[in-house]
Amino acid sequence: MKYLLTPHMFNQISNRCWHMRWKLLQSSFLGFVLFTLLQSQINFSTPNVLVWVALFILFFSLQALIIASFIFFFKSLPSQKAKTQQWYKFYRTIEWCEAIIFTFLIPFPTIIYIYMIFI
């Protein structure tokens, strides 16, 4: 059975996006700082647009942080460097668990933000 989302495919994506890792972390950090500053400005009389912008910044920052962590996790696969079959199986199991987690984690902030808009 051939799987669409594999650790090897995630590794290839991570290698292509490796140059963006620090930009994503910086934008995530700056987004969290901006959200904190906007949060202190939001009162009971604040226009709804500012609240939605602050929430967009928060979810954008979360998305950037998740993508940056994805790039760092899948840059190199330990199973490719394993010396014995036992370590290879162990590393492969961990890589598959990470792949499953990131498959659900990457779209999560966007889905929650879209859900929040419509509800």
ABEGO torsion letter per residue (X at the ends): XBBABBAAAAAAAAAAAAAAAAAAAAAAAAAAAAAAAAAAABBAABBAAAAAAAAAAAAAAAAAAAAAAAAAAAABBAAAABABAAAAAAAAAAAAAAAAAAAAAAAAAAAAAAAAAAX
